[in-house]
Amino acid sequence: MNKPKRVTLTYSGIKDILTCQRRYYWSREIGLRPIDVPAPLTYGSFVHEFLDLYLDSSSRNKQDTEKALNQAKERFPTEGDIFCKATSTCKAYVERFGGGLPFEVLDTEVKWVVDMGAFDMHGRVDGVARKDGKLYILEHKTASKIDERYIDGIWRDLQVSIYGYIASEFLEQKYGEKIEGVIYNVLQKPTIRRLGITKKRLAPEADDQFHARCMDWYEKQGDDAFHVEVVPLLSHQREDTLREVIEYYFLYEFARSRNFWPRNTQNCNRIGLKCPFLSLCDSGGTPAQPGPIAETMYEKR
């Protein structure tokens, strides 16, 4: 008799469960993804790709910067507004910190897994870094605006709790040192837009012109466009985090045991971000009978 497959949860999976259990089912239980998806070019994914490559370099000179940019461009070849903004962010980041980062990067893209008893938690941290002689988890974030509200949200972020109080167990064994907290390396996205057609401008602003204006925007912003927030780990919060994650597992297990994954319709089209599985739900598809649209618009991962 085959043993049942061990349940594994991730931070992003838990976030899906809390956002909409039906979405979790389509994406992670069945493993569906839309067939007709846009090119994998997003501002945040490009910047993350660049930082992984750039911060993994030992010397981080100009040649390394161009090499990292070129490798990132190979992954995201599409030109356009997002491309111009992302490349300008990367170059501005190097200009700001090229002379010395506020932390020492030891590793990038570090996988971790922790046995939680009835299930496993696993994931991948952006990096492990040392600051002021202490060891930290490193996470990169891109933001439209870096203000007091955004920084306050970081301290309450579920990802900080899961990575800090659960992933740290694995990382402390790996590196033989205590993880003191999480360093959030925050980069702001340019808030300007490409100039369009007007009575005096017969064509939209070209990529090189828009990229140059983005670089000028960063020069005017100065240090305000980049922020490093150090969130220390507090021992009294570890127990709460462990209990919360176990409760999220129970929420998952309850839905799985009944094979009923309720929708959260408040998140179908929230703030203009349409759920990728909305078409499937709107077609009348259910976990028991996904319907023909599941075969025509979606594929298995």
SVG drawing of the C-alpha trace seen along z (x, -y; Angstrom):
<svg xmlns="http://www.w3.org/2000/svg" viewBox="-21 -71 57 73">
<polyline fill="none" stroke="black" stroke-width="0.4" points="0.0,0.0 1.4,-3.4 1.9,-5.9 0.0,-9.2 2.1,-12.0 3.4,-14.2 1.9,-17.7 4.3,-20.6 3.4,-24.2 5.1,-27.4 4.7,-31.0 3.1,-31.7 0.9,-28.7 -0.3,-29.9 -0.9,-33.3 -3.1,-31.7 -5.1,-29.8 -5.8,-33.0 -6.6,-34.8 -8.9,-32.2 -9.0,-28.5 -10.4,-27.8 -7.4,-29.5 -5.1,-27.4 -6.8,-24.2 -6.6,-25.1 -2.9,-26.2 -1.4,-23.8 -3.7,-20.8 -4.4,-20.2 -1.3,-22.2 -3.1,-24.2 -1.7,-27.4 -3.1,-29.5 -1.9,-28.5 -2.2,-32.0 0.0,-34.0 1.9,-37.2 5.7,-37.1 7.4,-36.6 8.4,-40.2 7.4,-41.9 9.2,-44.7 9.8,-42.8 10.9,-39.5 13.5,-41.3 14.9,-43.2 15.1,-40.1 16.8,-38.2 19.4,-41.0 20.0,-41.2 20.5,-37.4 23.2,-37.6 24.8,-40.9 25.0,-40.1 26.3,-36.7 29.4,-38.3 32.5,-38.5 34.0,-41.7 30.8,-43.6 32.6,-45.8 31.2,-47.5 31.7,-44.3 29.8,-42.3 26.9,-44.8 26.7,-44.5 27.0,-40.8 24.2,-40.5 22.0,-42.9 22.6,-40.9 21.8,-37.6 18.6,-39.1 17.7,-40.4 18.1,-36.9 15.4,-35.7 13.2,-38.7 13.9,-39.8 10.8,-41.9 11.3,-45.7 8.8,-48.2 7.9,-50.4 8.5,-47.7 11.8,-46.8 13.0,-50.5 12.0,-51.0 13.5,-47.7 16.9,-48.3 17.0,-51.8 16.3,-50.6 19.2,-48.0 21.7,-50.6 20.6,-53.2 21.0,-50.6 24.6,-49.8 25.4,-53.5 24.1,-54.0 25.7,-50.9 28.5,-50.0 31.1,-51.4 29.9,-49.2 26.7,-47.5 25.3,-48.0 25.6,-44.3 27.8,-41.4 26.0,-38.8 27.1,-35.2 24.7,-33.3 21.8,-34.0 18.7,-31.9 19.0,-29.6 16.4,-26.7 15.2,-25.6 12.8,-23.0 11.6,-22.4 9.7,-19.4 6.6,-20.8 5.4,-17.4 2.3,-16.7 3.6,-18.6 6.7,-20.3 7.4,-24.0 9.8,-24.9 10.8,-27.8 13.6,-29.9 15.1,-33.0 16.7,-35.7 19.9,-35.5 21.8,-35.2 23.8,-38.2 26.0,-39.5 25.6,-43.0 27.6,-44.4 29.0,-40.9 25.5,-39.3 23.7,-36.9 20.5,-37.8 18.0,-36.5 18.1,-38.8 14.9,-39.6 14.6,-42.0 11.4,-44.0 10.3,-46.4 7.7,-49.1 5.8,-51.8 6.3,-54.1 8.7,-53.8 7.0,-55.6 6.2,-55.1 3.1,-53.0 5.1,-50.7 7.9,-50.3 5.4,-49.7 3.8,-46.9 7.1,-45.1 7.3,-44.6 3.9,-42.8 4.5,-40.9 3.6,-37.2 6.7,-36.5 8.9,-38.0 7.3,-35.8 7.5,-32.6 11.1,-33.2 12.3,-34.6 10.8,-32.2 10.7,-29.0 13.2,-29.1 15.8,-30.4 15.8,-26.9 17.1,-25.4 19.5,-28.2 21.0,-28.3 21.9,-24.6 23.3,-25.3 25.5,-28.2 26.2,-27.3 25.1,-30.7 22.0,-32.4 19.8,-34.3 19.3,-37.7 16.5,-38.9 15.5,-39.8 17.1,-42.5 14.6,-44.0 16.4,-45.5 13.8,-47.8 14.0,-49.4 11.5,-51.9 10.0,-51.7 10.1,-54.9 6.8,-56.8 7.1,-58.5 5.3,-57.4 6.4,-57.2 5.5,-60.3 2.8,-59.6 1.6,-61.2 0.6,-64.9 0.0,-67.7 3.8,-68.4 4.9,-64.8 4.0,-62.6 5.3,-59.3 5.6,-57.9 8.8,-58.5 11.5,-56.0 12.9,-53.3 16.3,-55.0 14.7,-58.4 12.3,-56.9 15.2,-55.0 17.2,-58.2 14.4,-60.0 14.0,-57.1 17.7,-57.5 17.2,-61.2 14.3,-60.4 16.6,-58.2 19.2,-61.0 16.7,-63.4 15.4,-60.9 18.8,-60.1 18.9,-57.9 15.1,-58.0 14.7,-55.5 16.4,-52.8 15.9,-51.6 17.3,-48.9 15.1,-47.9 16.4,-45.5 13.7,-43.5 15.0,-41.7 13.6,-38.4 11.9,-38.5 11.7,-35.3 8.2,-35.9 6.8,-36.1 8.2,-32.7 5.5,-30.7 2.7,-32.8 4.1,-32.3 4.4,-28.5 0.8,-28.3 -0.5,-30.5 1.2,-28.3 -0.2,-25.2 -3.7,-26.8 -3.2,-27.6 -2.3,-23.9 -5.6,-22.9 -7.5,-25.3 -5.9,-23.5 -6.5,-20.1 -10.2,-20.8 -10.8,-21.9 -8.8,-18.9 -10.6,-16.4 -14.0,-17.5 -12.7,-18.3 -14.5,-21.6 -12.5,-24.7 -14.7,-27.8 -14.1,-30.9 -13.3,-34.3 -15.1,-36.5 -13.7,-39.7 -10.3,-38.8 -11.5,-37.8 -10.6,-41.2 -9.1,-43.1 -7.5,-46.5 -7.5,-45.7 -5.6,-42.4 -7.8,-39.7 -7.3,-36.2 -5.7,-34.0 -8.4,-31.3 -11.4,-33.7 -12.4,-32.3 -12.4,-28.8 -14.6,-29.7 -16.9,-31.9 -17.4,-28.9 -19.0,-27.0 -16.0,-24.8 -15.8,-23.1 -13.1,-20.9 -15.4,-17.9 -16.1,-19.0 -13.6,-21.6 -15.4,-21.6 -14.0,-21.8 -12.5,-25.2 -9.9,-23.6 -8.5,-21.8 -8.7,-24.6 -7.4,-27.5 -5.2,-25.8 -2.4,-23.2 -0.7,-21.2 2.5,-22.6"/>
</svg>
